Amino acid sequence: MRVEVILLLERLPRSVLVVSPGDDVRRVLLAHFCGCPEDSIADLDMPENGVLELLRDHKGYSCRELTLTGEERLEST
């Protein structure tokens, strides 16, 4: 993942939706924004049918996992 993308996400004043086809990009983003060490990126658990929400807080970012059910996916289309 390019550093410029992460820097752009950090500078945005509003929320952004990042759609990623694989876990690799999500792991890198999660590790960066939640302050995980680089050597633990491969071991991060990713939700299978979920969304990771990164919220700005007084410490930088907090992470919340949202699980989508089949009904919610159908309603959003």
CORGI-V896087 format. One record per pair of residues at least 4 apart in sequence whose ideal C-beta (glycine too) atoms are under 8 Angstrom apart, sorted by the first residue. I is the first residue (numbers start at 1). GAP is how many residues later the second one is. Records with the same first field share a line. If there is no record, write none. Layout:
I=GAP, GAP
//
This chain:
1=4, 5, 24, 27, 28
2=4
3=4
4=4
5=4
6=4, 23, 26
7=4
8=4
9=7, 9, 20
12=4
18=7, 11
20=5, 6, 9
21=4
22=4
23=4, 23
24=4
25=4
26=4, 20, 26
27=4, 14, 15, 17, 19
28=4, 13
29=4, 23, 25
30=4, 6, 14, 16, 22, 24, 33
31=4, 5, 6, 7, 9, 10, 13
32=4
33=21, 27, 28, 30
34=20, 27, 28, 29
35=25
36=4, 5, 8
40=4
46=6
47=4, 5, 18, 20
49=18, 19, 20
50=15, 16, 17, 18
51=14, 15, 16, 17
52=11, 12, 13, 14
53=10, 11, 12, 13
54=7, 8, 9
55=6, 7, 8, 9
56=4, 5
57=4, 5
68=4, 5
69=4
70=4
71=4
72=4
73=4
//
